[in-house]
């Protein structure tokens, strides 16, 4: 188990394909552009194209081989250590007490070659995470089980002396399936994930390869959005009949909606294809992904809190999303999506498996101080009211009325937030419900909260309310504008729950 090991030799192919993709494709576009713009110059450089391509492939092959030779890892008694680097060496080690979980990820090219990337998650994100690219699927499973056993203080089977030499380990038991999404549900989920990111992608692609276009992209956009061009388009539209004008506007709106929905469907299928959540002896196992497949296991005792959220439209159809706030990371986020598009009767059993209970109709909720929302409304009204009056006085009446309307909307919003933002305390949990159009429910285990802080600003001290913040690994949990006595009661109850637990006997 303490020998130095190498990653799978096929990782050289992955590295070479990625490097070639970033070098050959732009070079091909440059050559194509040169050929279309200057045929004589292209004829001069044509004999050198194949030798240059061969040289690029050779250099990348050599670099990939050297990178593979100089990369090694070791699963030791106290840590996992990875050393890499051709000219300058880099050595990183992560002690087992800092490892929260080990996850497997497969992007498209490694997936085609049967390889996985092993991620040792520390809960810190960014450069703190340790990655091992790439090992075979069997070796990845073996490595994950070995490190998990060492993290939990159990005996572990030794890792093979070289990738591919060990017998294939028993696959992680699937356990009981708690939630899954079929193609139909993915499609409906995608319709609600309206997105216009496709326009940004197209503009970015045009910017990168604008030299291939027969016109200058930015000059064309500048001409398109010139004032006289817009005026000409307006005059042309004004020349239509009323029915034609309405039809043209509806066509533009429908086109944007269709593109947005199609983009959302594509993004959803790529991210959540074959989404499946299982309850295994090791915890919650979640697998998803079309181009990039991820396999994450979340131990039950590391789930700190759960979040149930929805959108203003999907809420009308009864759709919600469930995520866990965990000690480990999930592709850069602290929240693990475990049921991103589900009904409440599907969410409740998952929450129960994690040791949480959702609030029922008999749950007693409390509101924050009305002075908190009233003070915010007064401040907003004062600032925007002065801005509106100033514009009206100086002759910008329409701008002034628009600012006044915005101020009125924001003031009414504070009233609705006071009516819908609530919190509650039960014998085992702290609950928070926030939002009006798109409510968000957060439930935290009282024992798993790390600290409690009550803070007051000058206005809060004068008006007699405060903010309450709970420290929680992997996320945040706070209440704004509580009555001081209410915040003190919450703090006392949570601290009493924490003090009553012997943390030395809790699982890591």
MARRO-447771 format. One line per 8 residues: number of its first residue (from 1); their letters; for each residue x, y, z of C-alpha. Coordinates in steps of 0.2 Angstrom, whole numbers. Example, Ala and Ser with C-alpha at 12.3 -4.5 7.8 and 13.67 -1.06 7.14 Angstrom:
MARRO-447771
1 = AS = 62,-22,39  68,-5,36
END
This chain:
MARRO-447771
1 = XXXXXXXX = 0,0,0  15,11,2  23,9,-15  24,23,-28  12,20,-42  9,27,-59  -7,32,-67  -14,22,-82
9 = XXXXXXXX = -3,24,-98  -19,29,-108  -18,45,-99  -5,50,-111  -17,49,-125  -30,60,-116  -16,73,-113  -10,72,-131
17 = XXXXXXXX = -28,74,-138  -32,89,-127  -16,97,-132  -18,94,-150  -36,100,-150  -30,117,-143  -16,118,-156  -21,109,-172
25 = XXXXXXXX = -39,116,-173  -34,135,-172  -19,131,-184  -31,123,-196  -42,139,-196  -27,150,-198  -22,140,-214  -39,140,-221
33 = XXXXXXXX = -41,158,-218  -24,161,-227  -29,150,-241  -45,160,-244  -37,177,-243  -21,174,-252  -19,159,-263  -1,163,-269
41 = XXXXXXXX = 5,164,-251  -4,148,-247  5,139,-261  21,144,-253  17,137,-236  8,122,-242  23,110,-243  27,114,-225
49 = XXXXXXXX = 10,110,-218  12,91,-216  30,92,-208  24,105,-196  9,95,-191  20,79,-188  32,90,-178  18,96,-167
57 = XXXXXXXX = 11,78,-164  29,72,-160  32,86,-147  15,83,-139  18,64,-139  35,67,-130  28,79,-118  13,67,-114
65 = XXXXXXXX = 26,53,-111  37,64,-100  22,70,-90  16,52,-87  34,46,-82  36,60,-70  19,58,-62  17,46,-47
73 = XXXXXXXX = 6,44,-32  7,34,-15  -7,29,-3  3,30,14  -1,27,32  -6,45,36  -9,53,19  -11,52,0
81 = XXXXXXXX = 4,60,-9  6,65,-28  22,70,-36  22,77,-54  32,89,-65  45,88,-79  57,102,-76  51,108,-59
89 = XXXXXXXX = 44,95,-47  28,98,-37  24,86,-22  7,87,-13  0,77,1  -17,77,10  -18,69,27  -33,57,29
97 = XXXXXXXX = -41,68,43  -43,82,30  -51,71,17  -70,72,17  -73,60,2  -66,53,-14  -76,55,-30  -74,49,-47
105 = XXXXXXXX = -77,60,-63  -76,55,-81  -76,68,-95  -79,63,-113  -62,58,-119  -57,48,-103  -74,40,-103  -71,33,-120
113 = XXXXXXXX = -55,26,-115  -62,18,-99  -53,31,-87  -58,41,-72  -51,56,-63  -50,53,-44  -54,68,-33  -49,69,-15
121 = XXXXXXXX = -61,81,-8  -56,91,7  -71,103,8  -60,118,5  -62,119,-14  -50,127,-27  -31,122,-26  -34,113,-9
129 = XXXXXXXX = -42,98,-19  -30,84,-24  -34,76,-41  -27,61,-49  -28,60,-68  -31,46,-74  -33,28,-69  -44,14,-75
137 = XXXXXXXX = -62,13,-69  -58,-3,-58  -43,5,-51  -52,21,-47  -65,11,-37  -52,2,-28  -43,18,-24  -59,26,-18
145 = XXXXXXXX = -63,11,-6  -45,10,1  -44,29,5  -62,29,12  -57,14,24  -41,23,29  -51,39,32  -64,30,43
153 = XXXXXXXX = -50,21,52  -54,4,45  -42,-9,38  -40,-7,19  -35,-18,5  -18,-14,-3  -18,-4,-19  -10,-13,-34
161 = XXXXXXXX = 8,-10,-38  3,-4,-55  -13,2,-63  -22,-13,-71  -13,-27,-61  -26,-28,-47  -41,-39,-48  -56,-29,-52
169 = XXXXXXXX = -64,-24,-35  -82,-27,-31  -93,-13,-38  -100,-1,-26  -117,-8,-20  -131,1,-29  -142,-1,-13  -159,7,-14
177 = XXXXXXXX = -164,19,-27  -171,35,-19  -173,46,-34  -170,45,-53  -175,55,-68  -180,48,-84  -179,56,-101  -197,63,-100
185 = XXXXXXXX = -193,72,-83  -176,78,-90  -185,86,-104  -198,95,-93  -184,100,-81  -175,108,-96  -190,118,-101  -190,126,-84
193 = XXXXXXXX = -172,129,-85  -174,143,-98  -157,150,-103  -150,162,-116  -132,157,-114  -132,150,-132  -131,168,-138  -116,172,-127
201 = XXXXXXXX = -108,156,-134  -111,161,-152  -105,178,-150  -89,171,-141  -86,159,-156  -89,172,-168  -76,183,-159  -63,169,-159
209 = XXXXXXXX = -65,165,-178  -70,182,-185  -55,181,-196  -65,168,-206  -80,179,-209  -81,189,-225  -85,205,-215  -79,213,-199
217 = XXXXXXXX = -90,207,-184  -89,222,-173  -91,234,-188  -107,224,-193  -113,225,-175  -110,244,-174  -119,247,-190  -133,236,-184
225 = XXXXXXXX = -136,246,-168  -133,263,-175  -147,275,-171  -151,278,-190  -152,259,-193  -164,257,-178  -174,272,-184  -176,264,-201
233 = XXXXXXXX = -181,247,-193  -194,257,-183  -200,266,-198  -202,249,-208  -211,242,-193  -223,257,-192  -227,254,-211  -235,237,-207
241 = XXXXXXXX = -253,235,-202  -257,233,-184  -260,215,-186  -243,213,-195  -234,223,-181  -242,212,-167  -237,196,-177  -219,203,-179
249 = XXXXXXXX = -217,206,-161  -225,190,-156  -214,181,-168  -198,189,-160  -204,185,-142  -208,167,-147  -192,164,-156  -182,170,-140
257 = XXXXXXXX = -193,159,-129  -190,144,-140  -171,147,-141  -171,149,-122  -180,133,-119  -170,123,-131  -154,129,-123  -161,124,-106
265 = XXXXXXXX = -166,107,-112  -148,104,-120  -139,110,-104  -150,99,-93  -148,83,-103  -129,86,-103  -128,89,-84  -141,77,-77
273 = XXXXXXXX = -142,63,-90  -145,46,-81  -147,55,-64  -148,43,-50  -147,44,-31  -145,28,-22  -144,24,-3  -129,13,0
281 = XXXXXXXX = -120,7,15  -107,20,13  -120,34,11  -129,43,-3  -122,39,-20  -126,51,-34  -122,48,-53  -126,59,-67
289 = XXXXXXXX = -119,67,-83  -119,64,-102  -102,71,-108  -94,72,-90  -100,58,-79  -98,61,-60  -100,48,-46  -101,55,-29
297 = XXXXXXXX = -104,47,-12  -110,58,2  -109,49,19  -125,52,29  -116,59,45  -107,73,34  -124,80,28  -125,96,38
305 = XXXXXXXX = -141,103,32  -154,102,17  -161,115,6  -177,114,-3  -179,127,-17  -191,131,-32  -194,144,-45  -208,156,-47
313 = XXXXXXXX = -215,146,-62  -211,128,-57  -218,131,-40  -235,132,-49  -233,115,-55  -227,107,-39  -209,105,-44  -195,108,-31
321 = XXXXXXXX = -176,104,-29  -167,96,-15  -149,98,-11  -138,94,4  -125,105,12  -111,94,15  -93,94,21  -87,89,4
329 = XXXXXXXX = -87,99,-12  -97,96,-28  -88,103,-43  -84,119,-34  -100,120,-24  -104,116,-6  -121,110,-11  -124,93,-18
337 = XXXXXXXX = -140,92,-29  -149,75,-24  -166,78,-32  -165,94,-43  -183,92,-50  -195,82,-39  -212,83,-30  -212,85,-12
345 = XXXXXXXX = -218,67,-9  -202,62,-17  -191,74,-7  -198,69,10  -191,51,10  -174,57,5  -174,70,19  -179,56,31
353 = XXXXXXXX = -164,45,25  -153,60,29  -160,62,47  -171,77,43  -189,80,44  -198,93,33  -210,105,42  -229,100,42
361 = XXXXXXXX = -244,110,43  -244,111,62  -226,118,62  -226,134,72  -217,148,63  -211,164,69  -208,181,59  -193,193,61
369 = XXXXXXXX = -196,210,68  -207,221,58  -196,236,62  -182,227,52  -192,228,36  -200,244,40  -183,253,42  -177,245,26
377 = XXXXXXXX = -193,252,17  -190,269,25  -172,270,19  -176,264,1  -191,276,0  -180,291,6  -166,288,-6  -176,284,-21
385 = XXXXXXXX = -189,297,-17  -176,311,-16  -169,304,-33  -186,305,-41  -190,322,-34  -173,329,-41  -177,322,-58  -195,329,-58
393 = XXXXXXXX = -188,346,-53  -175,347,-66  -187,342,-80  -185,323,-81  -202,319,-76  -203,302,-84  -187,297,-76  -193,303,-59
401 = XXXXXXXX = -209,294,-61  -200,278,-66  -189,279,-50  -204,282,-39  -212,267,-47  -197,257,-43  -197,263,-25  -215,258,-23
409 = XXXXXXXX = -211,241,-29  -196,239,-17  -206,245,-2  -220,233,-6  -207,219,-8  -202,222,10  -220,220,16  -221,204,7
417 = XXXXXXXX = -204,198,13  -210,201,31  -226,191,28  -217,176,20  -199,176,28  -201,164,44  -190,153,55  -194,139,67
425 = XXXXXXXX = -186,128,80  -190,110,84  -182,98,96  -168,93,83  -168,106,70  -168,124,65  -178,129,50  -178,144,39
433 = XXXXXXXX = -191,149,25  -186,164,14  -194,171,-2  -211,175,-9  -212,171,-27  -198,157,-26  -197,151,-8  -182,143,-1
441 = XXXXXXXX = -183,131,14  -167,127,24  -166,114,38  -151,112,49  -147,99,62  -145,108,79  -130,97,84  -121,100,68
449 = XXXXXXXX = -120,119,69  -103,125,75  -106,142,82  -119,155,85  -116,174,83  -128,189,87  -124,205,78  -131,222,79
457 = XXXXXXXX = -127,238,69  -131,256,75  -149,256,68  -152,238,75  -146,243,92  -157,258,92  -172,249,86  -170,233,96
465 = XXXXXXXX = -167,219,84  -152,210,78  -145,197,65  -142,179,70  -128,169,61  -125,150,63  -108,144,59  -109,128,48
473 = XXXXXXXX = -96,118,38  -100,119,20  -113,133,20  -121,147,29  -136,149,39  -142,166,45  -158,176,51  -159,194,48
481 = XXXXXXXX = -169,206,58  -174,195,73  -181,202,89  -167,201,101  -176,190,114  -180,178,100  -162,177,94  -156,174,112
489 = XXXXXXXX = -169,160,114  -163,152,98  -145,153,103  -148,146,120  -158,131,113  -144,127,100  -130,128,112  -139,117,124
497 = XXXXXXXX = -141,104,110  -122,105,106  -117,104,124  -127,88,127  -117,78,114  -101,69,116  -93,73,99  -78,60,103
505 = XXXX = -90,46,99  -98,53,83  -92,46,66  -79,57,57
END
